[in-house]
C-alpha cells in the first residue's frame, strides 16, 4: 500500500460522511454536540483548514488564511473539501514525495523536517480521527446505521 492509495481511501470515506452531512438541517449542522463540545460545521471546517494548510506546506504556496468559518455555508465547505481531496491526490500522483520539507510549527522550539509523504500520511490519520467525531455527531442526530468506512469495505467496493 502507498500514500496514493491511502488518499483515495480517505476521499472515499470522507465522501460517505459528507453525503450524510448534506442531508442534515442547518440547525443540526451548527448545533454543538454535548459529548464533544463541537458542531459538525466546526469539525468539517477544521478538516478543510487542515487540508489547506497541508496542501500549502507540501506545495510551498503562501500561507494567508483563505477561509472564514462564518462566511461559509455547509455546501461551500463540502465543495472545498472535495476539491482539496482531488488536489492532494493529483499532487501525490505527480510529485516526488520523499524530498525533505523543513518548516516551523507554532508552539515548537525547533524547525521540523519531514517529507510530503509523511505530511499526507499524517493527514490521512487526522481525517480518520475526525470521521470518528462525525460518527458520534451523526448518531446524536439519529443516524444509527452509518455505512462502514474502514479500509476493508473500501477494498471490497473497489473490487466490485
C-alpha positions in Angstrom: 0.0 0.0 0.0 1.2 3.5 -0.7 0.2 7.0 0.2 -1.7 7.5 -3.1 -3.9 4.5 -2.2 -4.5 5.9 1.3 -5.5 9.3 -0.2 -8.0 7.5 -2.4 -9.4 5.7 0.6 -9.5 8.9 2.6 -11.5 10.6 -0.1 -13.9 7.6 -0.4 -14.5 7.5 3.4 -15.0 11.3 3.7 -17.5 11.3 0.8 -19.6 8.9 2.7 -19.8 11.2 5.7 -20.2 14.3 3.5 -23.2 12.6 2.0 -24.8 12.2 5.4 -24.0 15.8 6.3 -25.7 17.2 3.2 -28.9 15.8 4.5 -28.7 17.5 7.9 -30.7 20.6 8.6 -28.8 23.9 9.1 -29.7 23.7 12.8 -28.2 20.2 13.1 -25.2 21.3 11.1 -24.4 24.1 13.5 -25.6 22.6 16.9 -22.8 21.9 19.4 -22.8 18.2 20.3 -22.5 17.9 24.1 -20.2 14.9 24.2 -17.5 16.6 22.0 -18.5 20.3 22.6 -18.2 21.0 18.8 -20.6 21.2 15.9 -20.4 19.3 12.7 -19.7 22.6 11.0 -16.7 23.2 13.2 -15.3 19.7 12.6 -15.5 19.7 8.9 -14.3 23.3 8.7 -11.3 22.2 10.8 -10.7 19.4 8.2 -10.9 21.9 5.4 -8.5 24.3 7.2 -6.1 21.4 7.8 -6.2 20.3 4.2 -5.5 23.8 3.1 -2.5 24.0 5.5 -1.1 20.7 4.5 -1.5 21.4 0.8 0.2 24.7 1.1 3.0 23.2 3.1 3.8 20.5 0.6 3.3 22.7 -2.5 5.2 25.6 -1.0 2.3 28.1 -1.5 1.7 31.2 0.5 0.2 30.9 4.0 -2.5 33.6 4.0 -5.8 32.3 5.5 -8.3 31.8 2.7 -11.3 30.7 4.7 -13.5 32.2 7.4 -15.9 29.7 9.0 -18.7 32.2 9.4 -18.6 33.1 5.7 -19.0 29.5 4.5 -22.2 27.5 4.0 -22.4 23.8 4.5 -22.3 23.1 0.8 -19.3 25.5 0.3 -17.3 23.7 2.9 -18.2 20.3 1.4 -17.3 21.5 -2.1 -13.9 22.8 -0.9 -13.1 19.5 0.9 -13.9 17.5 -2.2 -11.7 19.9 -4.3 -8.8 19.5 -1.9 -9.1 15.7 -1.9 -8.7 15.9 -5.7 -5.8 18.3 -5.5 -4.0 16.2 -2.9 -4.4 13.1 -4.9 -3.2 14.8 -8.1 -0.2 16.2 -6.2 0.6 12.7 -4.9 0.5 11.2 -8.3 2.7 13.8 -10.0 5.3 14.7 -7.4 8.3 13.2 -5.7 7.1 12.7 -2.2 10.3 11.8 -0.3 12.2 15.1 -0.6 12.7 16.9 2.7 10.5 19.8 3.7 11.5 22.0 6.7 9.1 24.3 8.4 8.4 25.9 11.7 5.3 24.9 13.6 3.9 27.4 16.1 4.4 26.1 19.6 7.6 24.1 18.9 11.0 25.4 19.6 12.8 23.9 16.6 12.1 23.6 13.0 10.5 20.3 11.8 11.9 18.4 8.8 9.6 15.9 7.1 8.5 14.8 3.7 5.4 15.4 1.6 4.6 11.7 2.1 4.8 12.0 5.9 2.6 15.1 5.8 0.0 13.3 3.7 0.1 10.2 5.9 -0.5 12.4 8.9 -3.4 14.0 7.2 -5.0 10.6 6.4 -4.8 9.7 10.1 -6.0 13.1 11.2 -9.0 12.7 8.9 -9.8 9.3 10.4 -9.9 10.8 13.9 -12.4 13.4 12.8 -14.6 10.8 10.9 -14.9 9.2 14.4 -16.1 12.5 15.8 -18.6 12.9 12.9 -19.9 9.3 13.5 -20.7 10.4 17.1 -22.4 13.5 15.9 -24.5 11.7 13.3 -25.6 9.1 15.9 -26.6 12.0 18.2 -29.0 13.1 15.4 -30.4 9.6 15.0 -28.2 8.1 12.2 -27.5 4.8 13.9 -26.7 2.8 10.8 -23.8 4.7 9.3 -22.1 3.0 6.4 -18.7 1.4 7.4 -15.7 3.5 6.3 -12.9 1.1 7.3 -10.3 0.0 4.7 -11.8 -3.4 4.0 -15.2 -2.1 2.8 -13.3 0.3 0.6 -11.3 -2.6 -1.0 -14.4 -4.7 -1.4 -16.3 -1.8 -3.1 -13.3 -1.1 -5.4 -13.2 -4.7 -6.5 -16.9 -4.9 -7.4 
